[in-house]
Amino acid sequence: MTTARYDAIIIGGGHNGLVTAAYLGKAGKKVLVLERRDVLGGCAVTEEIWPGYKVSTAAYVNSLFRPEIIRDLELKKHGFQMLPRSPSSFTPFPDGRYLMMGPDKAMTHREIAKFSAKDAENYPKYEAMLTRVADFLEPQLTQIPPDPFSGLGNLMQLGKIGLGFRKLGRKTATEAVEILTGAATPILDRWFESDQLKATLATDAVIGAFAPPSHPGTAYVLFHHVMGECDGVRGVWGYVKGGIGMIAQSTAAAAKSYGVEVRPNSEVARIVSKNGAVTGVALKDGAEFSAPVVASSVDCNLTFLKFMAEDELPADFVAAVKKIDYASATVKINVAVSEPPQFKCLPGAGIGPQHHGTMHIGPSMEYIERAYDDAKYGKPATNPMLECTMATAVDPSLAPAGKHIISMFVQYAPYHLKDTTWDAERDRFADRCFDVLNEYAPNFKASVIDRQILTPVDLERVYGITGGNIMQGSMNLSSMFSFRPVAGFANYRTPVRGLYLCGAAAHPGGGVMGAAGWNAARVILKDKVR
Ligand SMILES: Cc1cc2nc3c(=O)[nH]c(=O)nc-3n(C[C@H](O)[C@H](O)[C@H](O)COP(=O)(O)OP(=O)(O)OC[C@H]3O[C@@H](n4cnc5c(N)ncnc54)[C@H](O)[C@@H]3O)c2cc1C
């Protein structure tokens, strides 16, 4: 077997791995990307799972992808284009009413006022509060987190963050701490009286988490609502033209233009190291590649516990990695349909504004809490919370003429089921999700052409995410910033010289941001490993 030599090898062709590869390639390095699957994108992938249907099989909406990366890598030149969503959300209720919200502030005010005039007045103030907090937190996403327990430089960086925090003033700083550590429910309860509004906003808070809105830690994701941007407009979530996989496709095209080699169908089985320094990787098929730098964009369970032997790593590091929480209660169902769902509360044939954004099925705070309660005891929710999107309403090029793709992001359905297996429950649970949507949109079930069901076990098998955890490890405060993935190793370096992390397992965690990949590339270039 040949052992071709590179300056750097990237494990995984998800969007973060490709971002790292592109920045290293742009800096003149000889780079190889090894991807296990035959498609690029990882969890942010577009796949033609049925002829003519381009499905964003896992991730489906974007605002978080860093604008700096789009500019630096000239991704628009390589086909990247955002399509804003307006309205951005639609929640139908069992009593025949609905709540539509979006970037259009006047429309949002009118809609919320249907449920509470006071909430309609408070909503812009709530958004302003989240924006103040986001103004402080967002710049941290592209920081290399300091290690509070080592080096003067780290302390100075911490001091700078502390000064920024101080500038928020007591009131906003208190809000920021609550957003970072608290539960969504008490915050929403303080701001609003309408359960319909609170339930709509709470779904944002629990997305991808195995926690209900009443649990501490859920408030953090609330601020994603005002973060990121779509074509320069802050806080607007959009679709990516051609499917979310176009982020990876355009990044791969940029990387290749800098000379990066990208090899799909190349499953890494081992990271090879000698005397505490990485020397390369070996594939499952036996091929070997050598490099003084290996950057892994897969999670820590795979990187350290599967691709390496424990005795190659310090025991306390291994112990910390073993504690990472991969709990998950997410199911993704992709559906090809012959017509858009027609909601009882907003009848009419064809595509309407209700189809542009996220269609929330989770009509009350109690509904969401009870869905979690089932999962807590090892059962898929009897009444699951559904976040449905139909990107074909905005991008008809994704499906054959007149046909549509519905993406259902479903909670809560735990990886570990009590007294049964996902093979036994997969279709039964999907049928239940279809029944739930059908209660609101009675044409839905008859419109189904085909479906793909991805339980937490399938998410793990297909995308290589341990436990089906969509963030490569939970996003609790104890696993964020200087503590992600584990304390002492948040700067993308690992105990093995030349081995780096560059994916969602590292700061700033899950989401299609590219920030982990970009931050890692800067650290690698700074280290000048030979
Ligand atoms: C169902 C679902 C829905 C989501 N929805 C959204 C959303 O709408 N918006 C959003 O911002 N975020 C969303 N997320 C989260 C987001 O998609 C991920 O956090 C992000 O894509 C992670 O990117 P990454 O490049 O760090 O890792 P990954 O995307 O996990 O990429 C890692 C890559 O490594 C490859 N790999 C694994 N093992 C090996 C091996 N042995 N050898 C070689 N390659 C290997 C994988 O195939 C994969 O391509 C969602 C995630 C899921 C699962």
The ligand as an SDF file (V2000), in Angstrom:
LIG
                    3D

 53 58  0  0  0  0  0  0  0  0999 V2000
  -31.2460   15.7710   11.6620 C   0  0  0  0  0  0  0  0  0  0  0  0
  -30.3950   17.0040   11.8290 C   0  0  0  0  0  0  0  0  0  0  0  0
  -30.9380   18.2600   11.5980 C   0  0  0  0  0  0  0  0  0  0  0  0
  -30.1640   19.3990   11.7670 C   0  0  0  0  0  0  0  0  0  0  0  0
  -30.6950   20.6280   11.4390 N   0  0  0  0  0  0  0  0  0  0  0  0
  -29.8920   21.7090   11.4250 C   0  0  0  0  0  0  0  0  0  0  0  0
  -30.3340   22.9080   10.8170 C   0  0  0  0  0  0  0  0  0  0  0  0
  -31.4070   22.9530   10.2120 O   0  0  0  0  0  0  0  0  0  0  0  0
  -29.5030   24.0010   10.8750 N   0  0  0  0  0  0  0  0  0  0  0  0
  -28.2880   23.9530   11.4960 C   0  0  0  0  0  0  0  0  0  0  0  0
  -27.5890   24.9900   11.5410 O   0  0  0  0  0  0  0  0  0  0  0  0
  -27.8220   22.7970   12.0420 N   0  0  0  0  0  0  0  0  0  0  0  0
  -28.5840   21.6730   11.9830 C   0  0  0  0  0  0  0  0  0  0  0  0
  -28.1050   20.4760   12.4500 N   0  0  0  0  0  0  0  0  0  0  0  0
  -26.7670   20.4340   13.0590 C   0  0  0  0  0  0  0  0  0  0  0  0
  -25.6770   20.5170   11.9990 C   0  0  0  0  0  0  0  0  0  0  0  0
  -26.0840   19.8460   10.8270 O   0  0  0  0  0  0  0  0  0  0  0  0
  -24.3660   19.8930   12.4800 C   0  0  0  0  0  0  0  0  0  0  0  0
  -24.0400   20.3760   13.7600 O   0  0  0  0  0  0  0  0  0  0  0  0
  -23.2300   20.2400   11.5130 C   0  0  0  0  0  0  0  0  0  0  0  0
  -23.5910   19.9100   10.1860 O   0  0  0  0  0  0  0  0  0  0  0  0
  -21.9570   19.5010   11.9150 C   0  0  0  0  0  0  0  0  0  0  0  0
  -20.9930   19.7230   10.9060 O   0  0  0  0  0  0  0  0  0  0  0  0
  -19.5260   19.0950   11.0130 P   0  0  0  0  0  0  0  0  0  0  0  0
  -18.8780   19.3350    9.7050 O   0  0  0  0  0  0  0  0  0  0  0  0
  -18.8650   19.5900   12.2350 O   0  0  0  0  0  0  0  0  0  0  0  0
  -19.7530   17.5380   11.2580 O   0  0  0  0  0  0  0  0  0  0  0  0
  -20.5240   16.4660   10.3880 P   0  0  0  0  0  0  0  0  0  0  0  0
  -21.5420   17.1010    9.5540 O   0  0  0  0  0  0  0  0  0  0  0  0
  -20.9410   15.4070   11.3600 O   0  0  0  0  0  0  0  0  0  0  0  0
  -19.3830   15.9110    9.4160 O   0  0  0  0  0  0  0  0  0  0  0  0
  -18.4960   14.9040    9.7820 C   0  0  0  0  0  0  0  0  0  0  0  0
  -18.1840   14.1000    8.5310 C   0  0  0  0  0  0  0  0  0  0  0  0
  -17.3060   13.0330    8.8710 O   0  0  0  0  0  0  0  0  0  0  0  0
  -17.6720   11.8860    8.1480 C   0  0  0  0  0  0  0  0  0  0  0  0
  -17.1440   10.7130    8.8330 N   0  0  0  0  0  0  0  0  0  0  0  0
  -17.6540   10.0510    9.8990 C   0  0  0  0  0  0  0  0  0  0  0  0
  -16.8740    9.0050   10.2010 N   0  0  0  0  0  0  0  0  0  0  0  0
  -15.8550    9.0260    9.3150 C   0  0  0  0  0  0  0  0  0  0  0  0
  -14.7260    8.1680    9.1050 C   0  0  0  0  0  0  0  0  0  0  0  0
  -14.5170    7.0950    9.8650 N   0  0  0  0  0  0  0  0  0  0  0  0
  -13.8770    8.4640    8.0850 N   0  0  0  0  0  0  0  0  0  0  0  0
  -14.0760    9.5320    7.2750 C   0  0  0  0  0  0  0  0  0  0  0  0
  -15.1500   10.3520    7.4370 N   0  0  0  0  0  0  0  0  0  0  0  0
  -16.0090   10.1000    8.4460 C   0  0  0  0  0  0  0  0  0  0  0  0
  -19.1740   11.9520    8.1290 C   0  0  0  0  0  0  0  0  0  0  0  0
  -19.7180   11.1340    7.0960 O   0  0  0  0  0  0  0  0  0  0  0  0
  -19.3930   13.4410    7.8980 C   0  0  0  0  0  0  0  0  0  0  0  0
  -19.4170   13.7280    6.5240 O   0  0  0  0  0  0  0  0  0  0  0  0
  -28.8330   19.3000   12.2340 C   0  0  0  0  0  0  0  0  0  0  0  0
  -28.2730   18.0380   12.4380 C   0  0  0  0  0  0  0  0  0  0  0  0
  -29.0300   16.8870   12.2210 C   0  0  0  0  0  0  0  0  0  0  0  0
  -28.4190   15.5300   12.4170 C   0  0  0  0  0  0  0  0  0  0  0  0
  1  2  1  0
  2  3  1  0
  2 52  2  0
  3  4  2  0
  4  5  1  0
  4 50  1  0
  5  6  2  0
  6  7  1  0
  6 13  1  0
  7  8  2  0
  7  9  1  0
  9 10  1  0
 10 11  2  0
 10 12  1  0
 12 13  2  0
 13 14  1  0
 14 15  1  0
 14 50  1  0
 15 16  1  0
 16 17  1  0
 16 18  1  0
 18 19  1  0
 18 20  1  0
 20 21  1  0
 20 22  1  0
 22 23  1  0
 23 24  1  0
 24 25  2  0
 24 26  1  0
 24 27  1  0
 27 28  1  0
 28 29  2  0
 28 30  1  0
 28 31  1  0
 31 32  1  0
 32 33  1  0
 33 34  1  0
 33 48  1  0
 34 35  1  0
 35 36  1  0
 35 46  1  0
 36 37  1  0
 36 45  1  0
 37 38  2  0
 38 39  1  0
 39 40  1  0
 39 45  2  0
 40 41  1  0
 40 42  2  0
 42 43  1  0
 43 44  2  0
 44 45  1  0
 46 47  1  0
 46 48  1  0
 48 49  1  0
 50 51  2  0
 51 52  1  0
 52 53  1  0
M  END
$$$$
